[in-house]
Amino acid sequence: MEARRKPIGIFDSGIGGLTVAKEIMNLLPHENIVYFGDTARVPYGSKSKETITRFAKEGVSFLMKQDVKMIVIACNTVSATCLEELQEMLPVPVVGVIEPGARAAVKATRNGRVGVIGTERTVKSGAYEKAIQTLNGTIKIFSKACPLFVPLVEEGWLENEVAYHTAKIYLDPLQREGIDTLVLGCTHYPLLKPTLKKVVGDGVILVDSALETAREVAGILFEKCLNREKKDAPSYQFFVSDDPDRFVKVGETFLKRPIDPINVIDPERW
Amino acid sequence: MEARRKPIGIFDSGIGGLTVAKEIMNLLPHENIVYFGDTARVPYGSKSKETITRFAKEGVSFLMKQDVKMIVIACNTVSATCLEELQEMLPVPVVGVIEPGARAAVKATRNGRVGVIGTERTVKSGAYEKAIQTLNGTIKIFSKACPLFVPLVEEGWLENEVAYHTAKIYLDPLQREGIDTLVLGCTHYPLLKPTLKKVVGDGVILVDSALETAREVAGILFEKCLNREKKDAPSYQFFVSDDPDRFVKVGETFLKRPIDPINVIDPERW
């Protein structure tokens, strides 16, 4: 198949990457997409570098078998852990979510004090610090792992008392540092925006990398003449590694469109 | 090796099964134990029957290779999902945690109204209902999935405001049903006992199946003459499928003894 007509592959540990898929669908409405969420082994955020790297390699290998023209790692944990390894391994462009998020944060901050929240693994990796300080070495970064946010989103508790108190405990130390920008360093977190906003107040800008990542994807496609030309409606395919019911139910609230067709595959056998 | 000198194998999706291991160590201080926690793929509780069954078969196959004389499924989700399949598959006795917990609940209730809390999969399986009603068909059971309790325990938030409000949301509907007994149908939940106690008050008895399971293990060993005779100090071995640091740190607070030696294995390759 001609390269530009091939689909974009999107990989995530589960459902959060759909926030990125949504922005790509909006910005590039003619592109075909194959999404794979590793729902059998989610969450990745508290697991080791070795395990995450192995799972990610299995996931992107499955996408490569679907003959994709580029791969988006729509997961902060994977992007922070092994993006370069995946880029070296694969013959197509591979885009992560960290650099786009870092760029947006550098643009947003006025006082040079930026907070970063994410999973344990993302925070431990220091990936946002490195990416932000490469862009602007004078910015001070304060980061905090928030391991309960993913289960809260998966439970659908986005704006209740528990969400509020959890956010308060995690964010208070960052606020005491006087941050004016907060990077949502996990693709689940945009769903908690109303609660996070309530906790940090209007003085702090919330940055999510989904839109910025979609822009980066568009830039690469045009630069490499890989963009699909407008002809017919795009096709979207979704693959998961576990029972799709939960993915479809929660995912459709993220994506605001039907998740169909959906298939179950076993990434360990690919 | 003579059968009675072989170790007991204990399988869990992660760290919670150590509450059961602890009771077995206390009640049967001469037994050797091999523990395997599938920390690379934890949690199991929101995954499908097929995925849990596959993971469990891989886990117990690893334990069988360690030449164990019996296997304890120290995980409510796995016990509720595929205990019988594992019993049919394996040539050694296989004990789950549901029946012992059900027995303890039937003994404890005075008004015949019993609450059961557990993971989504455990609650969906109806395993406690079946086990309790086999023992006493007049008991009424009210169950509730509490998917946030495991991440709360893993975060170490056992008695703060978030734990309290979470427990309140999950348990209020059960309390309105007038339960006098609450089965902690997940091996993580005993760590939340002080908070659960505060929410349900003194009128409700909390049942955890760890001790009752240890008694069942002892009964089977003696009945089948498989108990190890008192001679030398027992040996304990721990295996996990991901980075052991977190397991050791949290696990030692469960077990109240050092977790050593610990090894990392890949259950997909066994």
Interface residues (C-beta under 8 A of the other chain):
Chain A: T39 A40 R41 S46 K47 S48 K49 E50 T51 P147 L148 V150 P151 L152 E154 E155 W157 N160 E161 V162 H165 T166 I169 S241 D242 D243 R246 E268
Chain B: T39 A40 R41 S46 K47 S48 E50 T51 P147 L148 V150 P151 L152 E154 E155 W157 N160 E161 V162 H165 T166 I169 S241 D242 D243 R246 E268
